[in-house]
Amino acid sequence: MDLKKDLEAIVGPDNVSDSPELMETYSRDQSFEQPHMPDIVVKARSTEQVQAVVRLANETNTPVTPYSSGLNLHGAAIPVYGGILLDLSGMDAIVRINEKDLYAIIEPGVTYEKLQNELEKKGLRIMVPFGAPAGRSVLTSYLERDIVMAATHLELGNYLTHDTELVLPDGEVFRTGCWNLGGRPGGLYGPGLNNLCRLWTGAQGTLGIFTKMVISIQHLSPVRKFYFIPFENMSEIPEALKQIQRKEIGLECIGLNRFNLACLLNNDWAVPKQFPASGQTSAAFAQLQQKLPAWTVIIGLAGMPNLPEEWVSIQQKALEELCQTLGLSLDTSLPGFPDIEKLFLRESLRPWGILKKFNFTGAVHDLSFKCPLKKLPELEKTVKDEAQKSGYAPENVGGYFAPIERGRAMHCEFDLHCSPGGSSEKNTVRQLWETASSCLLDKGALFDRPYGYWAEIVYAKAPRYHAKLKQLKAEMDPRGILNPGKLGITRNNKAA
């Protein structure tokens, strides 16, 4: 059997390549994960082609690693066991935009920039995770639980995925929600809210390959305002956020430390075209850091489709009264930055400006986790203490957080920076990143997206859960062909 010829028969000769130069580009990302070359790259254009490739992979016992945009940056699409690298970026159709029921149907190659541009033409928007690259796959990003900046649904919070279509490890198509009932996605009652598709979220393509997804979209209000609350100490933030989230004030709500906010405001830097990037020195960056508060909480107010001015006015009054009660400074600008509201009016729709942080040294390694609101100060101190111990300047740790489900939990990211080459600096930062990850886990942080090393430490604390995960993988993918080597599971279904 000639695997290359069989694949060419499925997708066409122009969509199959074993060029070493091309395969090298798929072998690595900016993470600490070791590079691995695929044996062949296949570009699929339809669900039927994905099915055929997966069935052939089963027949030939060939690993398949799904790939959408290459912008996960945590090693999730590195083909650990070689085999077929299945590139889905060409499946980039926006299948439907339903303006009445507020949903869109997309394929895995649809990027945030493409979808946001199309939705804005109709007075609509999608919620985008802060720091998601413009070219990031929306489908993959939602599947990997990237946290958006607003809890838009009172019951589901930041979770915005509905009906789904995926190819199972045996090549069969499976649909969830209204799709699985035999009707069109969304059906008579709008997108079918369901929990079954959560089986595959965060699974890094090990249990199935998604080919379509129904996602929530929102009205883009013509009336929006942004407010800024400065803090010099993280210990002051939990009570303020608790009160703001309890009253459900605003749509967007995020917090940035001075390092990350300075990156965003620094006009010396542009968003890199690829990651990792090349480090660039900037005197303006250091000056910006000196002017900014230690942390800034950013609140976005948005009007409803009807009476938007009145709705923003009600939220504004509630926020002002609350901040006055708590003794907090509240303004639509920060001292020395009169146009910062205009920046966030843009960044709330296309929030990839923060990716300018890659210019600091070239590579960014985030400590990304969930935690209770009250633990924010303790966990920030943990990261800074570990940085200090390792000789890494604490002031060069980037910080970001966002409430989840109206403050019932928090999503946090603390960034460590180093040059992308094989330098001693990179080894030092890697050791710090691993040590800090373990310390954070011990103190109650939840690493719910278990990439690489995180999978090792998370599942070491949950052996029964990991055993069930391996059992599920064995039952759904008995040949172990779909993205083997992820979630702490090797191809023979042993612990990694």
C-alpha positions as CSV (number, residue, x, y, z in Angstrom):
1,M,0.0,0.0,0.0
2,D,1.3,3.5,-1.0
3,L,0.0,5.9,1.7
4,K,0.8,9.0,-0.3
5,K,-1.0,7.8,-3.4
6,D,-4.0,6.7,-1.3
7,L,-4.2,10.1,0.3
8,E,-3.9,11.9,-3.1
9,A,-6.8,9.9,-4.3
10,I,-8.9,11.3,-1.4
11,V,-7.9,15.0,-1.4
12,G,-6.0,15.4,-4.7
13,P,-2.2,15.5,-5.4
14,D,-2.0,19.3,-4.7
15,N,-3.2,18.7,-1.2
16,V,-0.6,16.1,-0.1
17,S,3.0,16.8,0.6
18,D,6.0,15.1,2.2
19,S,8.4,18.0,1.5
20,P,10.9,18.2,4.4
21,E,10.7,22.0,4.3
22,L,7.0,22.0,4.7
23,M,6.9,19.3,7.3
24,E,9.4,21.3,9.4
25,T,6.9,24.1,9.7
26,Y,4.4,21.8,11.3
27,S,6.9,20.1,13.7
28,R,7.1,22.8,16.3
29,D,5.6,25.9,17.9
30,Q,6.8,28.4,20.5
31,S,6.1,26.1,23.4
32,F,8.6,24.1,25.4
33,E,7.4,20.9,23.8
34,Q,9.9,18.9,21.7
35,P,9.6,19.2,17.9
36,H,8.3,16.2,16.0
37,M,8.1,15.9,12.2
38,P,5.0,14.5,10.5
39,D,5.5,11.9,7.8
40,I,3.1,13.6,5.5
41,V,0.9,16.7,5.4
42,V,-2.7,16.4,4.1
43,K,-5.0,19.4,3.5
44,A,-8.7,18.5,3.7
45,R,-11.4,20.6,2.2
46,S,-14.6,18.8,3.4
47,T,-16.0,16.6,6.1
48,E,-16.2,13.7,3.7
49,Q,-12.4,14.0,3.0
50,V,-11.7,14.1,6.8
51,Q,-13.8,10.9,7.1
52,A,-11.9,9.2,4.3
53,V,-8.5,10.2,5.8
54,V,-9.4,8.9,9.2
55,R,-10.7,5.6,7.8
56,L,-7.5,5.1,5.8
57,A,-5.5,5.9,8.9
58,N,-7.3,3.2,10.8
59,E,-6.6,0.7,7.9
60,T,-2.9,1.6,7.9
61,N,-2.5,2.1,11.6
62,T,-1.2,5.7,11.0
63,P,-1.4,8.4,13.6
64,V,-3.4,11.5,12.6
65,T,-2.8,15.0,14.2
66,P,-5.5,17.5,13.4
67,Y,-4.3,21.1,12.7
68,S,-6.4,24.2,12.2
69,S,-4.4,27.4,12.4
70,G,-1.2,26.4,14.2
71,L,-1.8,29.2,16.8
72,N,-2.5,27.1,19.9
73,L,1.2,27.8,20.9
74,H,1.1,25.1,23.6
75,G,2.2,22.0,21.6
76,A,-1.3,20.6,21.0
77,A,-0.8,20.2,17.3
78,I,2.7,18.8,17.3
79,P,2.6,15.3,15.8
80,V,4.4,13.4,18.6
81,Y,4.3,10.1,16.7
82,G,4.7,11.5,13.2
83,G,2.1,10.1,10.7
84,I,-0.4,12.3,9.0
85,L,-0.7,16.0,9.8
86,L,-4.3,16.8,8.8
87,D,-4.5,20.5,8.0
88,L,-8.1,21.8,8.2
89,S,-7.3,25.5,7.5
90,G,-8.8,25.2,4.0
91,M,-12.2,24.3,5.5
92,D,-12.9,28.0,6.2
93,A,-16.6,28.4,5.3
94,I,-18.9,30.5,7.4
95,V,-21.8,28.2,6.6
96,R,-24.6,30.4,8.1
97,I,-25.1,33.5,10.1
98,N,-28.6,33.5,11.7
99,E,-29.4,37.1,12.7
100,K,-32.7,36.1,14.4
101,D,-31.6,33.3,16.7
102,L,-28.0,34.8,17.1
103,Y,-25.8,32.0,16.0
104,A,-23.2,31.2,13.4
105,I,-22.2,27.9,11.8
106,I,-18.5,27.7,11.1
107,E,-15.8,25.3,9.9
108,P,-12.4,24.9,11.6
109,G,-10.5,27.2,9.2
110,V,-12.6,30.2,10.0
111,T,-10.5,32.8,11.9
112,Y,-11.5,35.3,14.5
113,E,-10.7,38.2,12.1
114,K,-12.7,36.7,9.2
115,L,-15.7,36.0,11.3
116,Q,-15.7,39.3,13.2
117,N,-15.4,41.2,9.9
118,E,-18.4,39.4,8.5
119,L,-20.5,39.8,11.6
120,E,-19.8,43.5,11.9
121,K,-21.4,44.1,8.5
122,K,-24.6,42.8,10.0
123,G,-24.4,44.8,13.3
124,L,-23.3,41.6,15.1
125,R,-20.2,40.4,17.0
126,I,-18.5,37.4,18.3
127,M,-16.9,37.3,21.8
128,V,-13.1,36.9,21.3
129,P,-10.6,35.7,24.0
130,F,-8.2,38.4,25.0
131,G,-4.9,37.8,23.3
132,A,-6.2,35.4,20.7
133,P,-4.3,35.9,17.4
134,A,-6.3,37.3,14.5
135,G,-5.6,34.1,12.6
136,R,-6.6,31.7,15.4
137,S,-9.3,29.2,14.5
138,V,-12.6,30.2,16.2
139,L,-13.7,26.6,16.4
140,T,-10.5,25.3,17.9
141,S,-10.3,28.2,20.3
142,Y,-13.8,27.5,21.6
143,L,-13.1,23.8,21.7
144,E,-9.9,24.4,23.7
145,R,-11.9,26.5,26.2
146,D,-10.1,29.8,25.5
147,I,-11.9,32.3,27.8
148,V,-13.7,35.2,26.3
149,M,-13.8,38.6,27.9
150,A,-17.4,38.5,28.9
151,A,-19.9,36.2,30.5
152,T,-22.7,36.8,28.0
153,H,-25.0,34.0,29.2
154,L,-26.3,34.1,32.7
155,E,-26.5,30.3,32.9
156,L,-23.6,29.2,30.7
157,G,-21.4,32.1,31.4
158,N,-18.4,32.2,29.0
159,Y,-19.4,28.9,27.3
160,L,-20.7,29.8,23.9
161,T,-20.7,26.5,22.0
162,H,-23.9,24.8,20.9
163,D,-24.5,22.2,18.2
164,T,-21.4,20.4,16.8
165,E,-20.4,18.1,13.9
166,L,-17.3,15.9,14.3
167,V,-15.6,12.9,12.8
168,L,-15.1,10.1,15.3
169,P,-11.9,8.0,15.5
170,D,-13.6,5.3,13.3
171,G,-14.4,7.8,10.6
172,E,-18.1,8.1,11.4
173,V,-19.8,11.5,11.5
174,F,-21.4,12.4,14.8
175,R,-23.6,15.4,15.6
176,T,-24.8,16.9,18.9
177,G,-27.7,19.0,19.9
178,C,-30.5,19.7,17.4
179,W,-28.3,18.3,14.6
180,N,-28.4,14.9,16.2
181,L,-32.2,15.0,16.2
182,G,-32.3,15.0,12.4
183,G,-33.1,18.7,11.9
184,R,-30.9,21.6,10.9
185,P,-28.5,23.0,13.5
186,G,-30.5,25.3,15.6
187,G,-33.8,23.6,14.8
188,L,-37.0,25.4,15.7
189,Y,-35.8,26.6,19.0
190,G,-32.5,28.1,18.1
191,P,-29.1,26.4,18.7
192,G,-29.7,23.3,20.8
193,L,-28.0,23.8,24.1
194,N,-26.3,20.6,25.1
195,N,-23.6,19.2,27.4
196,L,-22.6,16.2,25.4
197,C,-20.1,18.1,23.2
198,R,-18.2,18.9,26.3
199,L,-16.8,15.4,26.2
200,W,-14.5,16.6,23.4
201,T,-13.6,20.1,24.7
202,G,-10.0,20.3,25.8
203,A,-9.4,16.8,24.4
204,Q,-6.9,18.2,21.8
205,G,-8.3,16.2,19.0
206,T,-7.7,12.8,20.7
207,L,-11.4,11.7,20.6
208,G,-12.6,13.2,17.4
209,I,-12.0,15.9,14.7
210,F,-14.6,18.7,14.6
211,T,-15.7,19.8,11.2
212,K,-18.5,22.3,12.1
213,M,-19.7,24.1,15.1
214,V,-22.6,26.3,16.0
215,I,-21.5,29.2,18.2
216,S,-23.3,32.1,19.9
217,I,-23.1,35.6,18.4
218,Q,-24.3,38.8,19.9
219,H,-25.7,42.2,18.9
220,L,-23.0,44.8,18.4
221,S,-24.3,47.7,20.4
222,P,-24.0,51.2,18.9
223,V,-23.5,52.5,22.4
224,R,-20.5,51.2,24.3
225,K,-18.3,52.7,27.0
226,F,-15.2,51.6,28.9
227,Y,-14.2,52.4,32.5
228,F,-10.9,51.9,34.2
229,I,-10.3,51.2,37.9
230,P,-6.6,51.4,39.0
231,F,-5.2,49.3,41.9
232,E,-1.8,49.3,43.5
233,N,-2.3,46.1,45.4
234,M,-3.9,42.8,44.2
235,S,-5.3,42.3,47.7
236,E,-7.8,45.1,47.0
237,I,-9.2,43.6,43.8
238,P,-11.3,40.5,45.0
239,E,-13.9,42.4,47.0
240,A,-14.3,45.0,44.3
241,L,-14.8,42.4,41.6
242,K,-17.1,40.4,43.8
243,Q,-19.4,43.5,44.2
244,I,-19.3,44.4,40.4
245,Q,-20.0,40.8,39.3
246,R,-22.7,40.2,41.8
247,K,-24.6,43.2,40.3
248,E,-23.9,41.9,36.8
249,I,-22.5,45.3,35.8
250,G,-21.0,45.5,32.3
251,L,-20.2,43.1,29.6
252,E,-16.4,42.9,29.3
253,C,-14.5,42.6,32.5
254,I,-10.7,42.0,32.6
255,G,-7.7,42.9,34.7
256,L,-4.2,43.7,33.4
257,N,-1.0,44.3,35.3
258,R,1.3,47.2,34.3
259,F,3.6,44.9,32.3
260,N,0.8,43.7,30.0
261,L,-0.9,47.1,29.8
262,A,2.4,48.7,28.8
263,C,2.8,46.1,26.1
264,L,-0.6,47.0,24.7
265,L,0.0,50.7,24.9
266,N,3.5,50.6,23.4
267,N,3.4,52.1,19.9
268,D,7.0,51.1,19.3
269,W,5.8,47.5,18.9
270,A,3.5,45.9,16.4
271,V,1.7,42.5,16.6
272,P,4.2,40.0,15.2
273,K,3.4,38.1,12.1
274,Q,4.5,34.8,13.6
275,F,5.2,33.3,17.0
276,P,7.8,33.1,18.4
277,A,9.0,36.6,17.3
278,S,12.2,38.5,17.5
279,G,12.9,40.5,20.6
280,Q,12.9,44.3,20.2
281,T,14.2,46.8,22.7
282,S,12.0,49.8,23.5
283,A,12.7,52.7,25.8
284,A,9.0,53.7,25.6
285,F,8.0,50.4,27.1
286,A,9.9,51.0,30.4
287,Q,8.6,54.6,30.6
288,L,5.0,53.3,30.2
289,Q,5.5,50.8,33.0
290,Q,6.5,53.6,35.3
291,K,3.3,55.6,34.6
292,L,0.8,52.8,35.0
293,P,-0.8,51.4,38.2
294,A,0.1,47.9,39.4
295,W,-3.2,46.5,38.1
296,T,-6.1,48.0,36.1
297,V,-9.6,46.5,36.0
298,I,-11.3,47.3,32.8
299,I,-15.1,47.3,32.6
300,G,-17.0,47.5,29.3
301,L,-20.6,48.7,29.2
302,A,-22.8,47.9,26.2
303,G,-26.4,48.7,25.3
304,M,-29.1,46.3,24.6
305,P,-30.7,46.1,21.1
306,N,-33.6,48.3,22.4
307,L,-32.9,51.5,24.2
308,P,-29.1,51.1,24.2
309,E,-28.5,54.6,25.7
310,E,-30.8,54.0,28.6
311,W,-29.3,50.6,29.4
312,V,-25.7,52.0,29.4
313,S,-26.8,54.9,31.6
314,I,-28.3,52.5,34.1
315,Q,-25.1,50.4,34.2
316,Q,-23.0,53.5,34.4
317,K,-24.9,54.9,37.4
318,A,-24.7,51.5,39.2
319,L,-21.0,51.3,38.6
320,E,-20.3,54.8,39.8
321,E,-22.3,54.3,43.0
322,L,-20.6,51.1,43.7
323,C,-17.1,52.5,43.2
324,Q,-18.0,55.5,45.4
325,T,-19.1,53.2,48.2
326,L,-15.9,51.1,47.9
327,G,-13.7,54.2,47.7
328,L,-12.4,53.3,44.2
329,S,-11.3,55.6,41.5
330,L,-13.3,55.2,38.3
331,D,-12.8,57.0,35.0
332,T,-13.0,56.5,31.2
333,S,-9.3,57.2,31.1
334,L,-6.1,56.7,33.1
335,P,-3.8,59.6,34.1
336,G,-1.5,60.3,31.1
337,F,-3.6,58.1,28.8
338,P,-6.6,60.2,27.7
339,D,-7.4,58.0,24.6
340,I,-7.2,54.6,26.3
341,E,-11.0,54.1,26.0
342,K,-10.7,54.3,22.2
343,L,-8.1,51.6,22.3
344,F,-10.3,49.3,24.3
345,L,-13.4,50.0,22.1
346,R,-11.2,48.5,19.3
347,E,-9.5,45.8,21.4
348,S,-12.8,44.5,22.8
349,L,-13.7,43.4,19.2
350,R,-10.2,42.5,18.0
351,P,-8.2,41.9,21.2
352,W,-4.9,40.8,19.6
353,G,-3.0,44.0,20.4
354,I,-1.7,42.4,23.6
355,L,0.3,40.0,21.4
356,K,2.8,42.8,21.1
357,K,4.2,41.3,24.3
358,F,6.0,38.8,22.2
359,N,8.4,41.6,21.2
360,F,9.8,41.8,24.7
361,T,12.1,38.8,24.2
362,G,10.4,36.7,21.4
363,A,8.7,33.9,23.3
364,V,5.9,33.9,25.9
365,H,5.2,31.0,28.2
366,D,2.0,31.5,30.2
367,L,0.9,30.0,33.5
368,S,-2.8,29.7,32.6
369,F,-5.3,28.4,35.2
370,K,-8.6,28.8,36.9
371,C,-9.1,29.7,40.6
372,P,-11.6,31.1,43.1
373,L,-11.7,34.9,43.2
374,K,-10.4,35.1,46.7
375,K,-7.2,33.2,45.8
376,L,-6.0,35.9,43.3
377,P,-3.6,37.7,45.7
378,E,-2.1,34.4,47.0
379,L,-1.5,33.0,43.6
380,E,0.0,36.2,42.2
381,K,2.4,36.2,45.2
382,T,3.3,32.6,44.5
383,V,4.3,33.4,40.9
384,K,6.3,36.4,41.9
385,D,8.0,34.6,44.8
386,E,9.1,31.7,42.4
387,A,10.3,34.3,39.9
388,Q,12.4,36.0,42.5
389,K,13.9,32.7,43.7
390,S,15.0,31.8,40.1
391,G,16.5,35.2,39.4
392,Y,13.7,36.2,37.0
393,A,12.7,39.9,37.6
394,P,9.1,39.8,39.0
395,E,8.3,43.1,37.3
396,N,8.7,41.4,34.0
397,V,5.9,38.9,34.7
398,G,2.8,39.7,32.6
399,G,-0.5,39.4,34.3
400,Y,-4.1,39.0,33.1
401,F,-7.4,37.8,34.6
402,A,-11.0,37.6,33.7
403,P,-14.1,36.5,35.7
404,I,-15.9,33.4,34.5
405,E,-19.6,33.0,34.8
406,R,-20.1,36.3,36.5
407,G,-17.4,35.9,39.0
408,R,-18.1,32.4,40.2
409,A,-14.5,31.6,39.2
410,M,-11.5,33.4,37.6
411,H,-9.3,32.7,34.6
412,C,-5.7,33.8,35.2
413,E,-2.6,34.1,33.1
414,F,0.9,35.0,34.2
415,D,3.4,35.3,31.5
416,L,7.1,34.4,31.6
417,H,9.4,35.7,28.8
418,C,12.6,34.4,27.2
419,S,14.3,34.2,23.8
420,P,13.1,31.4,21.7
421,G,16.5,29.8,20.9
422,G,18.2,27.0,22.9
423,S,19.8,29.4,25.3
424,S,20.5,29.0,29.0
425,E,17.9,31.7,29.6
426,K,15.3,29.5,28.0
427,N,16.2,26.6,30.2
428,T,16.0,28.8,33.3
429,V,12.6,30.1,32.3
430,R,11.4,26.5,31.6
431,Q,12.5,25.4,35.0
432,L,10.7,28.4,36.6
433,W,7.6,27.7,34.5
434,E,7.5,24.1,35.7
435,T,8.2,24.9,39.3
436,A,5.7,27.7,39.4
437,S,3.1,25.4,37.7
438,S,3.6,22.8,40.5
439,C,3.4,25.4,43.2
440,L,0.2,26.9,41.8
441,L,-1.4,23.5,41.6
442,D,-0.5,22.7,45.2
443,K,-2.1,26.0,46.2
444,G,-5.4,25.3,44.5
445,A,-5.0,26.5,40.9
446,L,-6.8,24.4,38.3
447,F,-5.0,23.7,35.1
448,D,-8.0,22.7,33.0
449,R,-6.2,22.8,29.7
450,P,-3.6,20.0,30.3
451,Y,-1.0,20.6,27.7
452,G,2.4,18.9,28.0
453,Y,3.9,19.2,31.5
454,W,0.5,20.3,32.9
455,A,-1.0,17.0,32.0
456,E,1.7,15.2,33.9
457,I,1.2,17.1,37.1
458,V,-2.6,17.4,36.9
459,Y,-3.2,13.6,36.3
460,A,-0.6,12.6,38.9
461,K,-3.0,14.2,41.4
462,A,-6.0,12.5,39.8
463,P,-5.0,8.9,39.0
464,R,-8.5,7.5,39.0
465,Y,-9.7,10.3,36.6
466,H,-6.7,9.6,34.3
467,A,-7.4,5.9,34.3
468,K,-11.0,6.6,33.2
469,L,-9.7,9.0,30.5
470,K,-7.4,6.3,29.2
471,Q,-10.3,3.8,29.2
472,L,-12.4,6.2,27.3
473,K,-9.6,6.8,24.8
474,A,-9.2,3.0,24.3
475,E,-12.9,2.5,23.7
476,M,-13.4,5.4,21.3
477,D,-10.0,5.1,19.5
478,P,-8.8,1.5,20.0
479,R,-5.9,1.9,17.5
480,G,-4.8,5.1,19.2
481,I,-4.5,7.0,15.9
482,L,-6.0,10.4,16.8
483,N,-3.3,12.9,18.1
484,P,-1.5,10.3,20.3
485,G,0.9,11.5,23.0
486,K,-1.5,14.2,24.3
487,L,-3.3,14.3,27.7
488,G,-0.5,12.4,29.3
489,I,-1.3,9.2,27.2
490,T,1.1,7.5,24.9
491,R,0.0,5.7,21.8
492,N,-0.2,2.4,23.5
493,N,-2.5,4.1,26.0
494,K,0.0,4.0,28.9
495,A,0.8,7.0,31.1
496,A,3.2,9.3,29.3
